[in-house]
Amino acid sequence: MRDKLKTLIQWYDEMLSLPHRSEVARELRDEDDLFMLLLYSEMVGIPNPVYYYTLELYPYMLEKFHDWHLRMGMEKSPLDGIRCC
């Protein structure tokens, strides 16, 4: 009986969240895009007061950089120091 109730609750939760999945994914992607812009803003020419602290994140974010600049409509990397294409 407990397994059936747990299955019913999971099914109900899936039915409620299904229409909003694409909206949530789009919002997460937009937040990631904004974070990437803030992270690389100093290299693009936008002053970033916390530039020194964001340097530690560069190695982790380089993997996502190529997808980001393509999504932003840039065919090639806009940064001279980062060559990904």
GURO-342226 format. One record per residue: residue number from 1; z, y, x of N, C-alpha, C, CB in turn. Coordinates in Angstrom, 1 decimal, decimal comma. Atoms other than C-alpha are relative to their C-alpha. Glycine has a CB too. Layout:
GURO-342226
(NUM (Z Y X) (Z Y X) (Z Y X) (Z Y X))
...
END
This chain:
GURO-342226
(1 (0,0 -1,2 0,8) (0,0 0,0 0,0) (0,0 1,3 0,9) (1,2 0,0 -0,9))
(2 (-0,1 -1,1 -0,9) (0,9 2,3 2,9) (-1,4 0,3 0,6) (1,1 -0,2 1,0))
(3 (1,3 -0,2 -0,7) (-2,5 1,8 4,6) (-1,0 0,6 -1,0) (-0,5 -1,4 0,5))
(4 (1,0 -0,5 1,0) (-4,4 2,5 1,3) (0,3 1,5 -0,2) (0,2 -0,8 -1,3))
(5 (-0,3 -1,4 0,2) (-2,5 5,8 0,9) (-0,4 0,8 1,2) (1,6 0,1 -0,2))
(6 (0,4 -0,7 -1,2) (-3,1 6,7 4,5) (-1,6 0,2 0,0) (0,4 -0,7 1,3))
(7 (1,4 -0,1 0,0) (-6,8 6,0 4,1) (-0,5 1,0 -1,1) (-0,6 -1,4 -0,4))
(8 (0,3 -0,9 1,0) (-6,9 8,0 0,9) (0,2 1,4 0,4) (0,8 -0,3 -1,3))
(9 (-0,3 -1,3 -0,6) (-5,3 11,0 2,6) (-1,0 0,4 1,0) (1,4 0,0 0,6))
(10 (1,1 -0,3 -1,0) (-7,8 10,8 5,5) (-1,3 0,3 -0,7) (-0,1 -1,2 0,9))
(11 (1,3 -0,2 0,7) (-10,7 10,6 3,1) (0,1 1,4 -0,7) (-0,2 -1,1 -1,1))
(12 (-0,2 -1,3 0,7) (-9,3 13,6 1,1) (-0,1 1,2 1,0) (1,3 0,0 -0,7))
(13 (0,1 -1,0 -1,0) (-8,9 15,6 4,3) (-1,4 0,2 0,5) (0,9 -0,4 1,2))
(14 (1,4 -0,1 -0,4) (-12,5 14,8 5,4) (-0,8 0,7 -1,1) (-0,5 -1,4 0,2))
(15 (0,7 -0,6 1,1) (-13,8 15,9 2,0) (0,2 1,5 0,0) (0,3 -0,6 -1,4))
(16 (-0,3 -1,4 0,0) (-12,0 19,2 2,3) (-0,6 0,8 1,2) (1,5 0,2 -0,1))
(17 (0,4 -0,7 -1,2) (-13,0 20,0 5,8) (-1,6 -0,1 0,3) (0,7 -0,6 1,2))
(18 (1,5 0,2 -0,3) (-16,7 18,8 5,7) (-0,8 1,2 -0,2) (-0,5 -1,1 -1,0))
(19 (0,8 -1,2 0,1) (-18,2 22,0 4,3) (0,2 1,1 1,0) (0,1 0,6 -1,4))
(20 (-0,4 -1,0 -0,9) (-16,5 24,1 6,9) (-0,2 -0,4 1,5) (1,4 0,4 -0,2))
(21 (0,1 0,4 -1,4) (-17,3 22,1 10,0) (-1,0 0,9 0,8) (-0,5 -1,4 0,1))
(22 (1,0 -0,7 -0,8) (-20,4 24,0 11,0) (0,5 1,5 0,2) (-1,4 0,1 -0,8))
(23 (-0,5 -1,3 -0,1) (-18,7 27,3 10,3) (1,1 0,1 1,1) (0,7 0,5 -1,3))
(24 (-1,1 0,0 -1,1) (-15,7 26,4 12,6) (-0,7 -0,2 1,3) (1,0 -1,2 -0,3))
(25 (0,8 0,2 -1,3) (-18,2 25,1 15,3) (-0,6 1,3 0,4) (-1,0 -1,1 -0,2))
(26 (0,7 -1,2 -0,3) (-20,1 28,4 15,1) (1,1 1,1 0,5) (-0,7 0,6 -1,2))
(27 (-1,1 -0,9 -0,4) (-16,8 30,4 15,4) (0,5 -0,3 1,4) (1,1 0,0 -1,0))
(28 (-0,5 0,4 -1,3) (-15,7 28,4 18,4) (-1,1 0,3 1,1) (0,2 -1,5 0,0))
(29 (1,1 -0,4 -1,0) (-19,1 28,9 20,1) (0,0 1,5 0,2) (-1,4 -0,5 -0,6))
(30 (0,0 -1,4 -0,2) (-18,9 32,6 19,5) (1,2 0,5 0,8) (0,1 0,7 -1,4))
(31 (-1,2 -0,3 -0,8) (-15,4 32,7 21,0) (-0,3 -0,4 1,5) (1,2 -0,7 -0,5))
(32 (0,4 0,4 -1,3) (-16,7 30,8 24,0) (-1,0 1,0 0,7) (-0,6 -1,4 0,0))
(33 (1,0 -1,0 -0,5) (-19,6 33,3 24,4) (0,7 1,2 0,4) (-1,0 0,3 -1,1))
(34 (-0,8 -1,2 -0,3) (-17,2 36,2 24,3) (0,8 -0,2 1,3) (0,9 0,4 -1,1))
(35 (-0,8 0,3 -1,2) (-14,9 34,5 26,9) (-0,9 0,0 1,2) (0,7 -1,3 -0,2))
(36 (0,9 0,0 -1,2) (-17,9 33,9 29,2) (-0,4 1,4 0,4) (-1,2 -0,9 -0,3))
(37 (0,4 -1,4 -0,3) (-19,0 37,5 28,9) (1,2 0,8 0,7) (-0,4 0,8 -1,3))
(38 (-1,1 -0,6 -0,7) (-15,5 38,7 29,8) (0,2 -0,6 1,4) (1,3 -0,2 -0,9))
(39 (-0,2 0,7 -1,4) (-15,3 36,2 32,7) (-1,0 0,6 1,0) (-0,1 -1,5 -0,2))
(40 (1,0 -0,4 -0,9) (-18,6 37,3 34,2) (-0,4 1,5 -0,1) (-1,2 -0,8 -0,2))
(41 (0,4 -1,4 0,3) (-18,5 41,0 33,1) (-0,1 0,8 1,3) (1,1 0,6 -0,9))
(42 (0,0 -0,8 -1,3) (-17,8 42,4 36,6) (-1,3 -0,2 0,7) (1,2 -0,4 0,9))
(43 (1,2 0,3 -0,6) (-20,9 40,7 37,9) (-1,2 0,6 -0,7) (-0,2 -1,5 0,2))
(44 (1,1 -0,6 0,8) (-23,0 42,1 35,1) (0,1 1,6 0,1) (0,1 -0,4 -1,5))
(45 (-0,1 -1,4 -0,1) (-21,7 45,6 35,7) (1,0 0,7 -0,9) (-1,3 0,7 -0,2))
(46 (-1,0 -0,5 0,9) (-19,0 46,0 33,1) (1,4 -0,1 0,7) (0,1 -0,8 -1,4))
(47 (-1,3 0,1 -0,7) (-15,6 46,9 34,6) (1,0 -1,0 -0,6) (0,6 1,4 0,1))
(48 (-1,0 0,9 0,5) (-13,0 44,2 34,3) (1,3 0,1 0,8) (-0,6 -1,5 0,1))
(49 (-1,3 -0,2 -0,8) (-9,4 45,0 35,2) (0,7 -1,2 0,5) (0,9 0,8 -0,9))
(50 (-0,6 1,3 -0,4) (-8,4 41,4 35,5) (-1,0 -0,9 0,8) (0,5 -0,8 -1,2))
(51 (1,0 0,7 -0,7) (-11,3 40,4 37,7) (0,6 -1,0 1,0) (-1,0 1,0 0,7))
(52 (-0,6 0,8 -1,0) (-9,1 39,1 40,4) (0,6 -1,3 -0,5) (1,1 0,7 0,7))
(53 (-0,6 1,2 0,6) (-7,4 36,6 38,1) (-1,0 -0,9 -0,6) (1,0 0,5 -1,1))
(54 (1,1 0,9 0,6) (-10,6 35,4 36,5) (-0,8 -0,8 1,0) (-0,9 0,8 -0,9))
(55 (0,7 0,7 -1,1) (-11,9 34,3 39,9) (0,4 -1,4 0,0) (0,2 0,7 1,3))
(56 (-0,5 1,4 0,0) (-9,8 31,2 39,6) (-0,7 -0,9 -1,0) (1,5 -0,1 -0,2))
(57 (0,6 0,8 1,0) (-11,7 30,1 36,5) (-1,5 -0,2 0,2) (0,1 0,8 -1,3))
(58 (1,4 0,1 -0,3) (-15,2 30,4 38,0) (-0,5 -1,5 0,2) (-0,4 0,8 1,1))
(59 (0,4 1,3 -0,2) (-15,4 26,8 39,2) (-0,1 -0,9 -1,2) (0,9 -0,7 1,1))
(60 (-0,1 0,8 1,2) (-14,5 25,4 35,8) (-1,1 0,5 -1,0) (1,3 0,2 -0,6))
(61 (0,9 -0,5 1,0) (-16,9 27,7 33,9) (-1,5 -0,1 0,5) (0,3 1,5 -0,3))
(62 (1,4 0,1 -0,5) (-20,0 27,2 36,1) (-0,8 -1,0 -0,7) (0,0 -0,2 1,5))
(63 (0,7 1,0 0,7) (-20,9 24,1 34,3) (-0,5 0,5 -1,3) (0,9 -1,2 -0,2))
(64 (0,5 -0,5 1,3) (-21,2 26,0 31,0) (-0,9 1,2 0,1) (1,3 0,3 -0,8))
(65 (0,7 -1,3 -0,2) (-22,9 29,1 32,5) (-1,4 -0,2 -0,4) (0,1 0,4 1,4))
(66 (1,4 0,2 0,3) (-26,4 27,7 32,2) (-0,3 0,0 -1,5) (-0,6 -1,3 0,6))
(67 (0,2 0,1 1,5) (-26,1 26,9 28,5) (0,3 1,4 -0,6) (0,9 -1,0 -0,6))
(68 (-0,4 -1,3 0,6) (-24,4 30,3 27,9) (-1,2 1,0 0,2) (1,2 0,5 0,7))
(69 (1,0 -1,1 -0,2) (-27,1 32,5 29,5) (-1,3 -0,4 -0,8) (-0,3 0,1 1,5))
(70 (1,2 0,4 0,8) (-29,9 30,5 27,7) (0,3 0,4 -1,5) (-0,3 -1,5 0,1))
(71 (-0,4 -0,3 1,3) (-28,0 31,0 24,4) (0,0 1,5 -0,3) (1,4 -0,6 -0,4))
(72 (0,0 -1,4 0,1) (-27,7 34,7 25,1) (-1,4 0,6 0,1) (0,9 0,6 1,1))
(73 (1,4 -0,4 0,0) (-31,5 34,9 25,4) (-0,5 0,4 1,4) (-0,2 1,2 -0,8))
(74 (0,5 -0,3 -1,3) (-31,8 35,2 29,2) (-0,6 -1,3 0,6) (1,2 0,5 0,9))
(75 (0,7 1,2 -0,5) (-34,4 32,9 30,7) (0,6 -0,5 1,4) (-1,5 0,3 0,1))
(76 (-0,5 0,3 -1,3) (-33,0 33,1 34,2) (1,4 0,6 0,1) (-0,9 0,6 1,2))
(77 (-1,3 -0,5 -0,2) (-29,5 33,7 35,5) (0,0 1,5 0,3) (0,7 -0,8 1,2))
(78 (-0,1 -1,4 -0,2) (-28,6 37,4 35,3) (0,8 0,4 1,3) (0,5 0,7 -1,2))
(79 (-0,9 -0,3 -1,1) (-26,3 37,1 38,3) (-0,6 -0,4 1,3) (1,4 -0,7 -0,2))
(80 (0,6 0,3 -1,3) (-27,5 37,2 41,9) (0,7 -1,1 0,7) (-0,1 1,2 0,9))
(81 (-0,8 0,9 -0,7) (-24,6 35,1 43,2) (0,0 -1,4 -0,6) (1,4 0,5 0,1))
(82 (0,0 1,3 0,6) (-25,1 32,3 40,7) (-1,4 -0,4 -0,4) (0,9 0,0 -1,3))
(83 (1,4 0,5 0,3) (-28,3 30,3 40,7) (0,1 -1,3 -0,7) (-0,8 -0,1 1,3))
(84 (-0,1 1,2 0,8) (-28,5 27,7 38,0) (-1,3 -0,5 -0,5) (1,0 0,2 -1,2))
(85 (1,4 0,4 0,6) (-32,2 27,6 37,0) (-0,9 -0,2 1,2) (-0,5 1,1 -0,9))
END
